[in-house]
């Protein structure tokens, strides 16, 4: 759905694996770094889509797990 409305998508599992519960925390750190830099890292696999904006200020991080592990976080720049 995000791809259809033109939002960029990055699949970090391509780079760091699929640690299920631990991947959410790693993705939070990656999102914080991306917002701090103001840009996404380049697409790296078939699950990635779109190019990021040149002035990235928000990132949504999603996560799933085996037991009570669904998660959603909004990371945004605080000016």
C-alpha positions as CSV (number, residue, x, y, z in Angstrom):
1,X,0.0,0.0,0.0
2,X,2.8,2.5,0.8
3,X,4.4,1.8,-2.5
4,X,1.1,2.6,-4.4
5,X,0.9,6.0,-2.8
6,X,4.5,6.8,-3.5
7,X,6.1,6.5,-0.1
8,X,9.6,5.0,0.1
9,X,10.0,1.6,1.7
10,X,13.2,0.0,3.1
11,X,13.5,-3.6,4.2
12,X,16.3,-3.6,6.8
13,X,16.1,-7.4,7.0
14,X,18.1,-7.5,3.8
15,X,21.0,-6.1,5.8
16,X,20.6,-7.1,9.4
17,X,18.5,-10.3,9.2
18,X,15.1,-11.0,10.7
19,X,15.6,-11.2,14.5
20,X,11.9,-10.7,15.0
21,X,11.7,-9.0,18.4
22,X,15.2,-7.5,18.3
23,X,14.7,-6.1,14.7
24,X,12.3,-3.5,15.9
25,X,14.9,-1.9,18.2
26,X,17.5,-2.0,15.5
27,X,15.1,-0.4,13.1
28,X,14.4,2.4,15.6
29,X,18.1,3.1,15.7
30,X,18.4,3.1,11.9
31,X,15.3,5.4,11.7
32,X,16.9,7.8,14.2
33,X,20.1,7.9,12.1
34,X,18.1,8.5,8.9
35,X,16.2,11.4,10.4
36,X,19.4,12.9,11.9
37,X,21.0,12.7,8.4
38,X,17.9,13.9,6.7
39,X,17.8,11.1,4.1
40,X,17.2,7.4,3.7
41,X,19.9,4.9,2.8
42,X,19.7,3.7,-0.8
43,X,17.3,0.9,-1.9
44,X,19.1,-2.4,-1.7
45,X,16.8,-5.2,-2.5
46,X,13.6,-6.2,-4.3
47,X,11.5,-5.4,-1.2
48,X,12.7,-1.8,-1.2
49,X,10.8,0.8,-3.1
50,X,11.0,4.5,-4.0
51,X,13.5,7.2,-3.3
52,X,13.5,9.1,0.0
53,X,13.0,12.8,0.1
54,X,16.0,15.1,0.4
55,X,14.7,16.6,3.6
56,X,13.6,13.5,5.6
57,X,12.0,14.6,8.9
58,X,9.8,11.6,9.8
59,X,10.1,7.8,9.6
60,X,7.5,5.2,10.6
61,X,8.9,1.9,12.0
62,X,6.8,-1.2,12.2
63,X,7.5,-4.5,13.9
64,X,6.1,-7.9,14.5
65,X,7.0,-10.7,16.9
66,X,5.9,-14.1,18.0
67,X,4.0,-13.2,21.1
68,X,2.6,-9.7,21.9
69,X,5.1,-8.1,19.6
70,X,3.3,-5.9,17.2
71,X,4.7,-2.4,17.2
72,X,4.6,1.0,15.5
73,X,6.7,4.0,16.2
74,X,6.9,7.5,14.6
75,X,10.4,9.0,14.7
76,X,10.5,12.7,13.8
77,X,12.9,15.6,14.0
78,X,12.5,17.9,17.0
79,X,13.5,21.4,15.9
